[in-house]
Amino acid sequence: MLHKLNNFVKEITEQIKYVYLYDMRPWVIGYSGGKDSTAVIQIIFNALCEIDPEKRNKPVYIISSDTMVETPLIISYIENTLRSIQEKASELSLPISCHKVSPEINKTFWVSLIGKGYPPPRQKFRWCTDKLKIAPANKFILDKVSKFGEVIMVLGVRKGESQARDQVLRSHEIEGKILQRHTTLTNAFVYAPIQNFSTDDVWDYLLTTPSPWGGNNNKLLELYQNSSGECPLVTDQLDKSVNTPSCGNSRFGCWICTVVKEDKALIGFIENGEEWLEYLLIFRNWLIEIRENEQYRDNKRKDGSVYYLGEGEDKRKGLGPFNLHGRKAILKELLLCQKTLNEDNRTPHRLELITREELKEVRKVWLQEGDWEDSLPDIYKEVYGIELNWEVNERPLFSENELEILGNLCSEEGVSVEIIKKLITVESEYYGYKYRNGILKNINSILNQGWIHSEKIEVL
């Protein structure tokens, strides 16, 4: 069995060297920290070592998507691995460079959810994948396309791994070709060197072939074991008399993932001794519980439109994004979770669940959406008892007393205080400009939002 695998690996190694030397198109390898991408990088690393140094002229980029909400254990493992790969590649003069790609600050998970009010992702509204993973990686790839003309994306996808992965491979496949044209990225080509590996092939290769950068693949297997509870730690992979499960069903992902009903990976880590992660699990489950709570949600979409669910007596308004009340509650719970986590001696190192840059961006969004009380610094101080060095760009539009008077006047006249706040905010943004292009468009956009007129329409 292993002899057959070794011959298979030799064939792939020769193919990798052939594809690398064929042209000057740079390679971009996606690394997730999982077994498949690890196997791909390991085979390529060894193949490059076999190429004459004078012919190793084109760059190989290894990119890892940092969603900023990955499970802490996986973050540490990926960072250590990338560091080891880079150090060894530099030592051997290999043209490999490692890069972490992250979402833009205004598109991170917490800025989207707590700042803008996006509801927690679900199967039918999985907004997180594109914002956190696909867009940052595509930006890196397109940057290399603009520089080199074309690039080759090297992926660790395998046939038979899942229906979704098979569909990805088929969408790129051109019969008889080693490289396939990417379906959405212009001038990008796909290379999947281990597409014919089985799960057992991947593990056999990783556990019998030393990591060229000095890594410990048994540690990777242990992560899979602890996250699933389905596969024992293999101590002697050469003994084929032992029927060893493949450990192939575990997937590492974001600790806050609300797409799945149950986070088996996080639960697996907790049950295998990482009890400090329970704080994250509790917060994640609470977030799912409040997802459909009308108290925390607007009754209109982000663009102001109103939609309905059900028919007849069951007809009701659909829920929009989290309102400011809900977003403030989520931020407070997240900060409390972060504080408690870092005060627990079992936590291996200090964790930052939400960065200061994200907090500043959330504050900015809230102020734009009518949080004239500037609540975020107060929430942070309430949890931590200290004030951060918050930037104060300008004085609040109104004092607390003036806000109360405005609210009372709106109530007396039957006018939405939210609308008045938005109109005043627009005016303040254009105040002082000689040319106020766009202000009327913005005002009309506010006044023509569907929710304002929905009650009148219902009566008619």
Beta strands, then each sheet from edge to edge (+ up, - down):
strand 1: 27-30
strand 2: 60-65
strand 3: 96-101
strand 4: 151-154
strand 5: 180-181
strand 6: 188-191
strand 7: 308-309
strand 8: 316-317
sheet 1: 3+ 2+ 1+ 4+ 6+ 5-
sheet 2: 7+ 8-
end
